[in-house]
């Protein structure tokens, strides 16, 4: 027999577990002793918060981040062939979505391992739901270029694409650079282009608002160090 590979969602911040994580996820956690994670410290903290019954020091963690070697990935999955479940835990939200966990999932499919996605918060889907923009056709573009000229160029390209393809464009930024990104959006995009800013999704400080760029100019929110996602649609 073989175990299963579970994609275990986490909170998007310091929200209450019971508000965003279903009981089934907690049950699966209590059937799993092996985890593939981006950061062991963060994963341990989350599992304790979720109420895992096993002793945290008895769990096995495999690290999956920019320092990991692709040659290690297959070895991470070995416990599955010993009838043990493995859980993938992202730093925030859903594993495999804008997340290195997708590399492990692809290998699992190649080896005919059963992959089980579990329900939990995704900032991408939640922001699209709440934006009022096109939810039938949208694209997540990840991080924009760091250098201002390149970032401005990319913003204009995304705006043009949103208009031509009627496609909502999503992107993110490192929280401490959010305010600079908002400034660039306001300066680079057409006044009538719709911009949704969604910050602290699922937290008590949640902020989600959609309005034309020209309206954002009148009152620019301070999003310094707040996790946020941005959505553009030129109509």
C-alpha positions in Angstrom: 0.0 0.0 0.0 1.0 3.6 -0.5 0.3 6.8 1.5 -1.0 10.0 0.0 0.4 13.4 -0.7 -1.8 16.0 1.0 -1.7 19.7 0.0 -2.4 21.3 3.4 -3.5 25.0 3.4 -2.4 27.4 6.0 -3.7 30.7 7.3 -2.8 33.9 5.4 -1.7 35.6 8.6 -2.6 35.6 12.3 -6.2 34.7 11.7 -8.1 32.2 13.9 -7.7 28.6 12.7 -11.4 27.8 13.0 -12.3 30.8 10.8 -10.4 29.6 7.7 -9.2 26.0 8.1 -11.9 23.2 7.9 -11.9 20.4 10.5 -11.0 17.9 7.8 -7.7 19.6 7.4 -7.0 19.2 11.1 -8.0 15.5 10.9 -5.5 15.0 8.1 -2.8 16.8 10.0 -3.3 14.3 12.8 -2.8 11.4 10.4 0.4 12.8 9.0 3.9 12.8 10.5 6.0 13.7 7.4 5.9 17.2 5.9 7.5 19.1 3.0 7.7 22.7 4.0 9.3 26.0 2.9 10.4 26.9 6.5 10.5 24.4 9.3 10.0 26.9 12.1 6.9 28.4 10.4 5.5 25.0 9.7 6.0 23.8 13.3 4.3 26.9 14.6 1.3 26.4 12.3 0.9 22.7 13.2 1.0 23.6 16.9 -1.6 26.3 16.4 -3.8 23.9 14.4 -3.8 21.6 17.4 -1.7 18.6 16.2 -1.7 15.9 18.7 1.7 14.3 17.9 4.8 15.6 19.6 6.2 18.2 17.3 9.8 16.8 17.7 8.5 13.4 16.5 7.6 14.8 13.1 9.8 14.7 10.0 10.3 17.8 7.9 11.8 18.1 4.5 12.8 21.6 3.4 11.7 22.9 0.0 12.9 26.4 -0.9 15.4 28.1 -3.2 18.3 26.3 -1.5 16.8 22.9 -2.1 18.2 20.7 -4.9 15.8 19.2 -7.4 17.7 16.0 -7.0 16.4 15.8 -3.4 12.7 16.1 -4.3 12.2 12.4 -5.1 13.8 11.3 -1.8 11.2 13.5 0.0 8.4 11.2 -1.3 10.0 7.9 -0.2 7.8 7.6 3.0 4.7 7.4 0.8 5.8 4.0 -0.5 6.0 2.9 3.1 2.3 3.7 3.5 2.9 7.0 5.2 1.2 10.2 4.4 3.1 13.3 3.5 1.8 16.9 3.8 3.0 19.9 1.8 2.7 23.2 3.7 3.2 26.5 2.1 4.3 29.7 4.0 0.8 31.1 3.5 -2.3 29.9 1.8 -2.6 27.1 -0.7 0.4 24.9 -1.6 1.3 24.6 -5.3 -0.2 28.0 -6.2 2.5 30.6 -6.6 4.5 28.2 -4.5 7.5 25.8 -5.0 5.3 22.9 -3.9 4.1 22.4 -7.5 7.5 20.8 -8.3 6.9 18.0 -5.8 3.3 17.6 -7.0 4.5 17.1 -10.6 6.9 14.4 -9.5 4.1 12.7 -7.4 2.0 12.5 -10.6 4.9 10.9 -12.5 5.1 8.3 -9.8 1.4 7.6 -9.7 1.1 9.0 -6.1 -2.4 10.1 -5.1 -2.4 13.9 -4.7 -5.2 15.3 -2.4 -5.8 19.1 -2.4 -7.5 20.3 0.8 -9.8 23.3 1.1 -8.3 26.5 2.6 -7.7 30.2 2.0 -6.1 31.4 -1.3 -5.4 35.1 -1.6 -5.6 34.8 -5.4 -9.1 33.3 -5.5 -10.4 35.4 -2.5 -9.3 38.6 -4.1 -10.8 37.8 -7.5 -14.1 36.9 -5.7 -14.2 40.2 -3.8 -12.9 42.5 -6.6 -15.9 42.6 -8.9 -13.5 42.3 -11.8 -13.6 39.6 -14.5 -13.6 36.3 -12.7 -14.1 34.3 -15.9 -10.7 35.3 -17.3 -7.8 36.3 -15.1 -4.1 35.8 -14.8 -1.7 35.8 -11.8 1.6 37.4 -12.7 3.5 37.0 -9.4 6.0 39.7 -8.5 6.7 42.6 -10.9 10.2 43.8 -11.6 12.0 45.6 -8.8 13.6 48.3 -10.9 11.2 51.2 -11.4 11.5 51.6 -15.2 11.0 47.9 -15.8 8.1 47.9 -13.3 6.4 50.8 -15.1 6.8 49.1 -18.4 5.3 45.8 -17.1 2.4 47.6 -15.6 1.6 49.2 -18.9 1.9 45.9 -20.7 -0.5 44.2 -18.1 -3.0 47.1 -18.5 -2.9 46.7 -22.3 -3.4 43.0 -22.0 -6.3 43.4 -19.6 -8.0 45.6 -22.2 -7.3 43.5 -25.3 -8.1 40.1 -23.7 -10.7 41.4 -21.1 -8.6 39.6 -18.6 -8.1 40.7 -14.9 -4.4 41.0 -14.2 -3.2 40.0 -10.7 0.2 40.6 -9.1 1.9 41.0 -5.8 4.8 42.8 -4.2 7.0 42.4 -1.2 5.0 44.1 1.6 7.6 46.8 2.4 7.5 47.9 -1.3 3.7 48.0 -1.6 3.5 51.8 -1.3 6.0 52.3 -4.1 4.0 49.9 -6.3 0.8 51.8 -5.7 2.5 55.1 -6.7 3.7 53.5 -9.9 0.3 52.1 -10.7 -1.3 55.5 -10.3 1.3 57.2 -12.4 1.5 54.5 -15.2 -2.1 53.4 -15.7 -5.1 55.1 -17.3 -7.3 57.1 -14.9 -10.4 54.9 -15.7 -8.6 51.6 -15.3 -10.1 49.7 -12.4 -7.7 48.8 -9.6 -8.6 46.5 -6.7 -6.3 46.5 -3.7 -6.8 43.5 -1.3 -4.7 43.6 1.9 -4.7 41.4 5.0 -7.2 39.0 3.5 -9.1 37.0 6.1 -7.5 39.0 9.0 -9.3 41.4 11.3 -7.6 44.3 9.4 -8.8 43.1 6.0 -9.0 45.8 3.4 -10.5 45.1 -0.1 -11.6 48.0 -2.4 -12.0 48.4 -6.1 -12.2 51.8 -7.9 -10.7 53.6 -10.9 -7.1 54.7 -10.7 -8.1 58.3 -10.6 -10.1 57.7 -7.4 -7.1 56.1 -5.7 -5.1 59.2 -6.4 -7.4 61.1 -4.0 -6.7 58.8 -1.1 -3.8 56.4 -1.3 -3.8 53.7 1.5 -0.7 53.0 3.5 0.1 49.3 2.9 3.6 49.3 4.2 4.5 45.8 5.5 0.9 44.5 4.9 0.5 41.4 2.7 -1.5 42.6 -0.4 -2.5 41.5 -3.9 -3.4 43.9 -6.7 -5.8 43.4 -9.6 -6.1 45.5 -12.7 -8.7 45.7 -15.5 -9.0 48.3 -18.2 -12.4 48.3 -19.7 
